[in-house]
């Protein structure tokens, strides 16, 4: 069944009188009600129509978090077009890859990035959009002057192309349909509310959700649209800065925060801050180290909920309202598969694993991505003919069906014939009182094949030696898991969504592998 506006219908429903007073989104010091957001979206859709955007076209959005990005997203859906949000800090070469792969026909770009985007975008179809003075000669959208009704959209129509973070290689574009976004929202809603939604928009009786993740990535986008699916108020930050975060929490009475482990560590390391009113934190974007979870909960008294999903599969596993309110979630687990999600743990030979046996997490649901685009689509992607998505993540199910995520499959090391998971070593090193951040990668070793090497960021004002950290892993891990070397660094390379660029770290390790001065031999290797 076709629905007017597809996902954009989330802001165009319910009692018009309530929509006129219920806050939909806040950014900086400006708040729009659902009615005001609808008006802006309809007007923006009219401007897109004025430059020839029609149903099925792909529109690139090279925009930072903000009201313009939100309006542009919904306006694409209102028009029946596919939104292609992109990291606005990328180079022309990086943007060109995404624009060509997604077959973008028009680009909206913040004036500050106009020249970069024009170099990458389709000729004559790159438009400056947003505050600021565009460069001389920049293409301009027609002025606002009218509104259009939403176009009918089918569930299978593409809503958005999201590019993966590229932490381990080149980003891949995953196509998500309007039906996928709707079903993903329903899965979360059924778990947290006990019934499917969408839920009525109400004026002021639901505390806001804070969205600090980039809207060009799944975590930020899904947080925004689920807030509107639930009829809530989304408070959006341009990016995560400690002062802005604390001000938004206090000003708007935020009770739910979606944050990456990196953000949570920044909060932990900030002295003398409080989070009054925050009732729940959802960790997103990367595995949450147990030490960060335990220290955060002990300091702030706020539970951190760990769910599991990825760009290609959206929401896979999490917790129900009953489990959250009763406190029965299991330490280290990301919950059980959501309603409508089938999940298997398979060996390398494709055999289903017994409980507590590690294998690749494979999922199938009605909100899995439609396909990859471009080169990835030509290579076959990760979805088999029966609709099973091979996530590339390793994990296991316990006897009660709770999922535990171990590591990325491609990150697993083979050390002298033993499987070694970098995440396990990282969690141990994060327990060290002088360590702030850590990444473990493999480096070649003539005898063992490869061995773990750690890149460590010490806590501010602390110092730590490579020898001490090697010894620490030997004390807390089996000998074959202990790191053989440590490089102490001031910071680790991160993506726009604040995930560690593991490929960049691995390249650093390989380029310096010939220099063994900081490596400490593990005498137990010979035992």
CORKALIN-V94773 format. One record per residue. N is the residue number from 1. RES is the residue in one letter. PHI is phi in radians with two decimals (NA if undefined). PSI is psi in radians with two decimals (NA if undefined). Layout:
N_RES_PHI_PSI ; N_RES_PHI_PSI
//
This chain:
1_X_NA_2.27 ; 2_X_-1.41_2.49 ; 3_X_-2.24_2.35 ; 4_X_-1.07_2.09 ; 5_X_1.45_-0.17 ; 6_X_0.97_-2.18 ; 7_X_-1.08_-0.47 ; 8_X_-1.13_-0.28 ; 9_X_-1.11_-0.28 ; 10_X_-1.05_-0.50 ; 11_X_-1.74_0.09 ; 12_X_-2.28_1.01 ; 13_X_-2.60_2.93 ; 14_X_1.39_-2.98 ; 15_X_-1.19_2.12 ; 16_X_-1.01_-0.60 ; 17_X_-1.15_-0.69 ; 18_X_-1.22_-0.71 ; 19_X_-1.02_-0.51 ; 20_X_-1.30_-0.28 ; 21_X_-2.12_-0.31 ; 22_X_-1.34_2.17 ; 23_X_-1.21_2.35 ; 24_X_-1.80_-0.73 ; 25_X_-2.70_2.49 ; 26_X_-2.20_2.49 ; 27_X_-2.57_2.27 ; 28_X_0.93_-2.16 ; 29_X_-1.84_0.33 ; 30_X_-2.02_2.38 ; 31_X_-2.20_2.35 ; 32_X_-1.95_2.36 ; 33_X_-1.32_2.98 ; 34_X_-1.05_-0.68 ; 35_X_-1.16_-0.74 ; 36_X_-1.16_-0.69 ; 37_X_-1.11_-0.72 ; 38_X_-1.04_-0.77 ; 39_X_-1.07_-0.77 ; 40_X_-1.15_-0.70 ; 41_X_-1.14_-0.79 ; 42_X_-1.09_-0.71 ; 43_X_-1.16_-0.69 ; 44_X_-1.18_-0.66 ; 45_X_-1.08_-0.63 ; 46_X_-1.14_-0.67 ; 47_X_-1.16_-0.68 ; 48_X_-1.13_-0.70 ; 49_X_-1.06_-0.60 ; 50_X_-1.15_-0.35 ; 51_X_-1.92_0.34 ; 52_X_1.58_0.18 ; 53_X_-1.29_2.21 ; 54_X_-2.24_3.03 ; 55_X_-0.95_2.35 ; 56_X_1.62_-0.25 ; 57_X_-1.29_2.68 ; 58_X_-1.86_2.26 ; 59_X_-2.03_2.10 ; 60_X_-1.41_2.37 ; 61_X_-2.09_1.73 ; 62_X_-1.76_1.28 ; 63_X_-2.35_2.51 ; 64_X_-1.33_2.92 ; 65_X_-0.94_2.44 ; 66_X_2.77_3.13 ; 67_X_-1.10_-0.65 ; 68_X_-1.10_-0.71 ; 69_X_-1.11_-0.77 ; 70_X_-1.13_-0.80 ; 71_X_-1.08_-0.75 ; 72_X_-1.12_-0.73 ; 73_X_-0.99_-0.96 ; 74_X_-1.15_-0.57 ; 75_X_-1.16_-0.64 ; 76_X_-1.02_-0.83 ; 77_X_-1.18_-0.65 ; 78_X_-1.03_-0.63 ; 79_X_-1.50_-0.15 ; 80_X_1.48_0.20 ; 81_X_-1.61_2.90 ; 82_X_-1.67_2.20 ; 83_X_-1.46_2.37 ; 84_X_-2.19_1.41 ; 85_X_-1.26_2.41 ; 86_X_-2.28_2.69 ; 87_X_-1.09_2.03 ; 88_X_-1.29_-0.12 ; 89_X_-1.68_0.07 ; 90_X_-1.28_2.81 ; 91_X_-1.38_2.95 ; 92_X_-1.06_-0.68 ; 93_X_-1.10_-0.76 ; 94_X_-1.16_-0.73 ; 95_X_-1.13_-0.69 ; 96_X_-1.06_-0.70 ; 97_X_-1.01_-0.84 ; 98_X_-1.19_-0.74 ; 99_X_-1.10_-0.74 ; 100_X_-1.25_-0.74 ; 101_X_-1.10_-0.70 ; 102_X_-1.52_0.00 ; 103_X_0.92_0.87 ; 104_X_-1.21_2.31 ; 105_X_-1.76_-0.24 ; 106_X_-2.72_2.50 ; 107_X_-2.17_2.31 ; 108_X_-1.83_2.25 ; 109_X_-2.42_2.51 ; 110_X_-1.08_2.44 ; 111_X_-0.91_-0.58 ; 112_X_-1.14_-0.45 ; 113_X_-1.87_0.25 ; 114_X_-1.05_-0.84 ; 115_X_-1.08_-0.68 ; 116_X_-1.12_-0.80 ; 117_X_-1.20_-0.63 ; 118_X_-1.12_-0.62 ; 119_X_-1.11_-0.54 ; 120_X_-1.67_-0.48 ; 121_X_-1.47_3.05 ; 122_X_-1.13_2.43 ; 123_X_-1.06_2.25 ; 124_X_1.27_0.14 ; 125_X_-2.22_0.48 ; 126_X_-1.99_2.02 ; 127_X_-2.01_2.29 ; 128_X_-1.25_2.31 ; 129_X_-2.54_2.07 ; 130_X_2.28_3.11 ; 131_X_-1.20_2.68 ; 132_X_1.93_2.92 ; 133_X_-1.66_1.99 ; 134_X_-1.21_2.70 ; 135_X_-1.06_2.74 ; 136_X_-1.03_2.30 ; 137_X_1.51_0.06 ; 138_X_-1.18_2.47 ; 139_X_-1.13_2.46 ; 140_X_-2.18_2.47 ; 141_X_-1.19_2.70 ; 142_X_-1.08_2.58 ; 143_X_-1.11_2.67 ; 144_X_-1.13_2.42 ; 145_X_-2.92_-0.01 ; 146_X_-2.84_3.14 ; 147_X_-2.37_2.76 ; 148_X_-2.24_2.72 ; 149_X_-1.40_2.67 ; 150_X_-1.17_2.50 ; 151_X_-1.36_2.56 ; 152_X_-1.20_2.39 ; 153_X_-2.27_2.38 ; 154_X_-1.57_2.66 ; 155_X_-0.98_-0.58 ; 156_X_-1.46_-0.11 ; 157_X_-1.17_2.45 ; 158_X_-1.18_2.31 ; 159_X_-1.70_-0.73 ; 160_X_-2.69_2.55 ; 161_X_-1.92_2.04 ; 162_X_-1.89_2.23 ; 163_X_-1.58_2.31 ; 164_X_-1.09_2.87 ; 165_X_-1.18_-0.37 ; 166_X_1.25_0.55 ; 167_X_-1.24_-0.44 ; 168_X_-2.07_0.09 ; 169_X_2.97_-2.76 ; 170_X_-1.23_2.40 ; 171_X_-1.05_2.58 ; 172_X_-2.05_2.43 ; 173_X_-1.60_2.05 ; 174_X_-1.79_2.25 ; 175_X_-1.59_2.14 ; 176_X_-2.04_2.24 ; 177_X_-1.49_2.92 ; 178_X_-1.07_-0.68 ; 179_X_-1.12_-0.67 ; 180_X_-1.09_-0.80 ; 181_X_-1.10_-0.70 ; 182_X_-1.15_-0.78 ; 183_X_-1.18_-0.63 ; 184_X_-1.13_-0.75 ; 185_X_-1.05_-0.75 ; 186_X_-1.11_-0.66 ; 187_X_-1.11_-0.79 ; 188_X_-1.15_-0.77 ; 189_X_-1.07_-0.73 ; 190_X_-1.13_-0.63 ; 191_X_-1.25_-0.76 ; 192_X_-1.50_-0.52 ; 193_X_-1.83_-0.24 ; 194_X_1.46_0.02 ; 195_X_-2.75_2.72 ; 196_X_-1.24_2.73 ; 197_X_-1.89_-2.65 ; 198_X_-1.24_2.80 ; 199_X_-1.74_2.68 ; 200_X_-1.03_2.50 ; 201_X_-1.34_2.21 ; 202_X_-2.21_2.69 ; 203_X_-1.61_1.74 ; 204_X_1.42_0.04 ; 205_X_-1.72_0.06 ; 206_X_-2.13_2.10 ; 207_X_-1.06_2.66 ; 208_X_-1.29_2.79 ; 209_X_-1.82_2.32 ; 210_X_-1.63_2.24 ; 211_X_-1.97_1.83 ; 212_X_-1.88_-0.08 ; 213_X_-1.54_2.70 ; 214_X_-1.08_2.39 ; 215_X_-1.29_-0.14 ; 216_X_-1.48_0.02 ; 217_X_-2.17_2.80 ; 218_X_-1.01_-0.75 ; 219_X_-1.03_-0.82 ; 220_X_-1.22_-0.78 ; 221_X_-1.08_-0.84 ; 222_X_-1.17_-0.58 ; 223_X_-1.11_-0.72 ; 224_X_-1.13_-0.91 ; 225_X_-1.28_-0.48 ; 226_X_-1.24_-0.61 ; 227_X_-1.01_-0.74 ; 228_X_-1.32_-0.56 ; 229_X_-1.05_-0.67 ; 230_X_-1.50_0.07 ; 231_X_1.23_0.44 ; 232_X_-1.76_-3.14 ; 233_X_-1.83_2.13 ; 234_X_-1.73_2.17 ; 235_X_-1.80_2.01 ; 236_X_-1.89_2.32 ; 237_X_-1.76_2.56 ; 238_X_-1.06_-0.80 ; 239_X_-2.78_2.95 ; 240_X_-1.40_1.87 ; 241_X_-2.15_2.40 ; 242_X_-0.98_-0.83 ; 243_X_-1.12_-0.75 ; 244_X_-1.12_-0.71 ; 245_X_-1.05_-0.88 ; 246_X_-1.13_-0.66 ; 247_X_-1.14_-0.74 ; 248_X_-1.15_-0.72 ; 249_X_-1.05_-0.77 ; 250_X_-1.28_-0.78 ; 251_X_-1.13_-0.70 ; 252_X_-1.80_-0.04 ; 253_X_1.14_0.73 ; 254_X_-1.08_2.36 ; 255_X_-2.03_-0.22 ; 256_X_-2.29_2.29 ; 257_X_-2.21_2.32 ; 258_X_-1.87_2.13 ; 259_X_-2.54_2.71 ; 260_X_-1.48_2.82 ; 261_X_-0.98_-0.61 ; 262_X_-1.09_-0.74 ; 263_X_-1.10_-0.72 ; 264_X_-1.12_-0.65 ; 265_X_-1.16_-0.63 ; 266_X_-1.10_-0.70 ; 267_X_-1.14_-0.70 ; 268_X_-1.10_-0.65 ; 269_X_-1.47_-0.17 ; 270_X_-1.43_2.18 ; 271_X_-1.34_2.58 ; 272_X_0.97_0.76 ; 273_X_-2.00_2.70 ; 274_X_-2.27_2.79 ; 275_X_-2.21_1.13 ; 276_X_-1.14_2.37 ; 277_X_1.58_-0.38 ; 278_X_-1.26_2.14 ; 279_X_-1.74_-0.53 ; 280_X_-2.67_2.49 ; 281_X_-2.08_2.29 ; 282_X_-1.86_2.11 ; 283_X_-1.46_2.33 ; 284_X_-2.49_2.73 ; 285_X_1.68_-0.46 ; 286_X_-2.87_2.77 ; 287_X_-1.03_2.44 ; 288_X_-1.63_2.04 ; 289_X_-1.06_2.35 ; 290_X_-0.96_-0.62 ; 291_X_-1.16_-0.62 ; 292_X_-1.17_-0.75 ; 293_X_-1.06_-0.85 ; 294_X_-1.17_-0.70 ; 295_X_-1.21_-0.67 ; 296_X_-1.13_-0.82 ; 297_X_-1.15_-0.64 ; 298_X_-1.18_-0.66 ; 299_X_-1.34_-0.80 ; 300_X_-1.76_-0.24 ; 301_X_1.19_0.46 ; 302_X_-2.05_2.23 ; 303_X_-1.25_2.45 ; 304_X_-1.80_2.16 ; 305_X_-1.74_2.23 ; 306_X_-1.83_2.04 ; 307_X_-1.85_3.09 ; 308_X_-2.34_2.33 ; 309_X_-2.98_3.13 ; 310_X_-2.75_2.93 ; 311_X_-0.93_-0.78 ; 312_X_-1.27_-0.44 ; 313_X_-2.01_-0.14 ; 314_X_0.98_-2.27 ; 315_X_-1.50_2.18 ; 316_X_-1.94_-0.91 ; 317_X_-2.49_2.65 ; 318_X_-3.07_-2.68 ; 319_X_-2.13_2.56 ; 320_X_-1.51_2.90 ; 321_X_-1.04_-0.70 ; 322_X_-1.12_-0.72 ; 323_X_-1.16_-0.65 ; 324_X_-1.21_-0.79 ; 325_X_-1.26_-0.51 ; 326_X_-1.55_-0.16 ; 327_X_1.22_0.51 ; 328_X_-1.70_0.19 ; 329_X_-1.19_2.73 ; 330_X_-1.77_2.26 ; 331_X_-0.97_2.29 ; 332_X_1.53_-0.28 ; 333_X_-1.56_2.70 ; 334_X_-1.82_0.23 ; 335_X_1.73_-2.90 ; 336_X_-1.91_2.76 ; 337_X_-0.97_2.44 ; 338_X_-1.18_2.83 ; 339_X_-0.98_2.33 ; 340_X_1.55_-0.04 ; 341_X_-1.84_2.15 ; 342_X_-1.67_2.40 ; 343_X_-2.42_2.34 ; 344_X_-2.24_2.70 ; 345_X_-2.01_2.02 ; 346_X_-2.04_2.52 ; 347_X_-1.32_3.05 ; 348_X_-1.07_-0.41 ; 349_X_-1.56_0.07 ; 350_X_1.43_0.30 ; 351_X_-1.64_2.36 ; 352_X_-1.12_2.30 ; 353_X_-1.49_2.61 ; 354_X_-1.27_2.86 ; 355_X_-0.91_2.44 ; 356_X_1.28_0.09 ; 357_X_-1.70_2.30 ; 358_X_-1.40_2.41 ; 359_X_-2.82_-3.05 ; 360_X_-1.37_2.42 ; 361_X_-1.41_2.13 ; 362_X_-2.17_2.26 ; 363_X_-2.28_2.73 ; 364_X_-2.51_2.30 ; 365_X_-2.78_3.03 ; 366_X_-1.51_0.12 ; 367_X_-2.14_0.35 ; 368_X_-1.23_2.68 ; 369_X_-0.96_2.70 ; 370_X_-1.25_-0.75 ; 371_X_-3.08_2.96 ; 372_X_-1.49_2.85 ; 373_X_-1.96_2.92 ; 374_X_1.08_-2.38 ; 375_X_-1.05_-0.66 ; 376_X_-1.13_-0.65 ; 377_X_-1.14_-0.69 ; 378_X_-1.17_-0.48 ; 379_X_-1.46_-0.05 ; 380_X_1.76_-0.33 ; 381_X_1.17_-2.77 ; 382_X_-2.07_0.11 ; 383_X_-1.83_2.20 ; 384_X_-1.43_3.02 ; 385_X_-1.05_-0.38 ; 386_X_-1.59_0.09 ; 387_X_1.55_0.16 ; 388_X_-1.48_2.24 ; 389_X_-1.68_2.14 ; 390_X_-1.54_1.86 ; 391_X_-1.29_-0.38 ; 392_X_1.39_0.05 ; 393_X_-1.76_2.52 ; 394_X_-1.76_2.46 ; 395_X_-2.96_-3.01 ; 396_X_-2.64_2.76 ; 397_X_-1.84_2.39 ; 398_X_-1.46_-3.10 ; 399_X_-1.12_-0.37 ; 400_X_-1.72_0.12 ; 401_X_1.50_0.22 ; 402_X_-1.46_2.40 ; 403_X_-1.64_2.37 ; 404_X_-2.14_2.18 ; 405_X_-1.68_2.24 ; 406_X_-1.70_-0.90 ; 407_X_-3.08_3.03 ; 408_X_-1.30_2.43 ; 409_X_-1.03_-0.71 ; 410_X_-1.28_-0.24 ; 411_X_-1.49_-0.30 ; 412_X_-1.05_2.38 ; 413_X_-1.78_2.62 ; 414_X_-2.01_1.75 ; 415_X_-1.84_1.81 ; 416_X_0.99_0.59 ; 417_X_1.61_-0.11 ; 418_X_-1.73_2.41 ; 419_X_-1.31_2.21 ; 420_X_-2.21_2.25 ; 421_X_-1.82_2.00 ; 422_X_-0.93_-0.62 ; 423_X_-1.05_-0.62 ; 424_X_-1.14_-0.74 ; 425_X_-1.17_-0.73 ; 426_X_-1.04_-0.72 ; 427_X_-1.11_-0.64 ; 428_X_-1.15_-0.82 ; 429_X_-1.13_-0.56 ; 430_X_-1.22_-0.28 ; 431_X_-1.33_-0.27 ; 432_X_-1.19_2.35 ; 433_X_-1.14_-0.26 ; 434_X_-1.85_0.09 ; 435_X_-1.84_2.30 ; 436_X_-1.75_-0.90 ; 437_X_-2.39_2.69 ; 438_X_-2.71_2.53 ; 439_X_-2.34_2.35 ; 440_X_-1.96_2.26 ; 441_X_-2.29_2.89 ; 442_X_-1.65_2.50 ; 443_X_-2.19_2.63 ; 444_X_-1.09_2.54 ; 445_X_-2.47_2.24 ; 446_X_-1.04_-0.69 ; 447_X_-1.56_-0.71 ; 448_X_-1.74_-0.05 ; 449_X_1.59_-1.06 ; 450_X_-2.72_2.75 ; 451_X_-2.41_2.69 ; 452_X_-1.35_2.41 ; 453_X_-2.28_2.36 ; 454_X_-1.87_2.41 ; 455_X_-1.87_2.13 ; 456_X_-2.18_2.35 ; 457_X_-1.84_2.06 ; 458_X_-1.31_2.75 ; 459_X_-1.04_2.60 ; 460_X_-1.01_2.27 ; 461_X_1.48_-0.01 ; 462_X_-1.94_2.81 ; 463_X_-2.31_2.67 ; 464_X_-2.62_2.55 ; 465_X_-1.79_2.66 ; 466_X_-1.04_-0.75 ; 467_X_-1.07_-0.72 ; 468_X_-1.14_-0.67 ; 469_X_-1.31_-0.64 ; 470_X_-1.05_-0.80 ; 471_X_-1.08_-0.64 ; 472_X_-1.12_-0.72 ; 473_X_-1.22_-0.58 ; 474_X_-1.13_-0.60 ; 475_X_-1.28_-0.43 ; 476_X_-2.03_0.01 ; 477_X_-2.43_2.79 ; 478_X_-1.03_2.64 ; 479_X_-1.02_-0.62 ; 480_X_-1.29_-0.26 ; 481_X_-1.59_-0.30 ; 482_X_-1.12_2.47 ; 483_X_-1.18_2.55 ; 484_X_-1.68_-0.29 ; 485_X_-2.72_2.75 ; 486_X_-2.38_2.35 ; 487_X_-2.01_2.10 ; 488_X_-1.56_2.18 ; 489_X_-2.24_2.83 ; 490_X_-1.39_-0.47 ; 491_X_-2.88_2.87 ; 492_X_-1.99_2.50 ; 493_X_-1.14_2.39 ; 494_X_-2.25_2.69 ; 495_X_-1.41_3.07 ; 496_X_-1.04_-0.52 ; 497_X_-1.63_0.29 ; 498_X_1.12_0.62 ; 499_X_-1.73_2.59 ; 500_X_-1.22_2.32 ; 501_X_-1.41_1.55 ; 502_X_-1.11_-0.60 ; 503_X_-1.10_-0.71 ; 504_X_-1.12_-0.70 ; 505_X_-1.14_-0.73 ; 506_X_-1.11_-0.70 ; 507_X_-1.08_-0.70 ; 508_X_-1.06_-0.75 ; 509_X_-1.14_-0.76 ; 510_X_-1.18_-0.64 ; 511_X_-1.20_-0.43 ; 512_X_-1.89_0.17 ; 513_X_-1.09_-0.47 ; 514_X_-1.21_-0.39 ; 515_X_-1.59_1.84 ; 516_X_-1.70_0.22 ; 517_X_-1.11_-0.53 ; 518_X_-1.70_-0.01 ; 519_X_-1.45_2.41 ; 520_X_-1.98_2.03 ; 521_X_-1.02_2.50 ; 522_X_-1.73_1.83 ; 523_X_-1.06_-0.44 ; 524_X_-1.31_-0.19 ; 525_X_-1.03_-0.47 ; 526_X_-1.60_0.05 ; 527_X_-1.63_NA
//
